[in-house]
Amino acid sequence: MKPSKAVVILKDNLWSNNPIFIQILGICSTLAVTNNLSNTLVMTVGVALTTAFSSMTLSALKGLIPRKVRMIVQVVVISFYVILIDILLRAYLPEASRQLGPYVGLIITNCIIMGRAEAFAQANPPFLSFWDGLTSGLGYMAVLMAIAVVRELLGFGTLFGLRVMPAGFVPWTIMIMAPSAFFLVAMVMWWAKSMQAGRQAAGKEAKK
Amino acid sequence: MKKDSMLYVVLFTFVVCAVFTLVLAIANEGTKDLVAANAEFATQSAVLGALGVPFDGKADAAARFAGAVSPGPDGPRRSWTARVDGADYVAVEQAGPGLWGTITVILAATPDGERVRGVRVVSQNETPGLGGRVAEPWFIGQYEGERSPGGRVGMRAGAESSGAADPDKENGRVDGVSGATRTSQSFAAIVDAALARVKEIGGER
């Protein structure tokens, strides 16, 4: 049975075309927020929702948008959702909003959102675009959360702020700072690429 | 109307911007009171924390704040006067440069500025895990009840620091965060500036 389009999109965005380790998009936020699991969670949920809703809105509007102002309209729609999230966070999750500080506003600069709007929402119906945006966000979230687990565990000795390492554990300060995210992202890419390369080779062998 | 005509482009852009901005304005208006209440609670809990008044939740904090604290004289930054356990205190909000960005604290002390009651960090942007540790209870707790002769609290930063909290409340000194010498020094400067303002406000009364 041929898998449905939605399943193909899901698999693409989570694994074979993951925004972080294949498309290498949204790296700046990976460096900035991943030293703390709770911040990472709020930020990535924000990105996933923004990508999903802006893709859906832009897909619904695509017949009306003049080519000349396409980018401008995309930016307006994306910033609309980002500001909305910022307002909601400030009202209902003041603590998270304070900790994330300027990063919420910076969701707008996340290339994944613009990338999906341009690459997918331009040519697909609204609901499929919503799904594509959401799963792209989930692919981004999966990688960031994995990195955040390592960074928070080794950098602070905690997970979600709860102490898990024994009392004598000396935190690795480097894990809290941006360079460690570079190392970890590179390792994730290395691992994913070699997995995918291994599978492709195995697939070719099987065909012979 | 042709989709690429000037009129359509201008009209479309105008309508899109107007609609989205309208929704944002409504959302902002709708949550305004909640955001203001959150900000007020943040301030109240910091002031109460600096004064060493325990509280339980938003409503309790508001009640205790209203009971013990009154706003201080007008100045460039906020200040409060308070009566806790039969003693007078002055609390001030003070900001100063840290290593990366502005550190804002609320400090409470006796009106003569000779003994700190407590300090709370309202906002800081220091390196997480290093300078950011100035907001942690072990560091901030050093100031609780610390003597501040002449309105100053010394800071043992860098090589002088033991890297742990200084338990002596009478020596007028605290220990800095190891690995965050500049942040510790900046923090000490902010505390001294806050104490100077406490003295000024306390002296007027």
Interface residues (C-beta under 8 A of the other chain):
Chain A: N35 N36 L61 L64 I65 P66 R67 K68 V69 I72 V73 V76 V77 F80 I83 L84 I87 L88 R90 A91 Y92 P94 R98 G101 G155 F156 P171 T173 I176 M177
Chain B: K3 D4 Y8 V9 F12 T13 V16 C17 F20 V23 L24 A27 N28 T31 L34 V35 N38 A39 F41 A42 S123 N125 T127 P128 G129 L130 G179
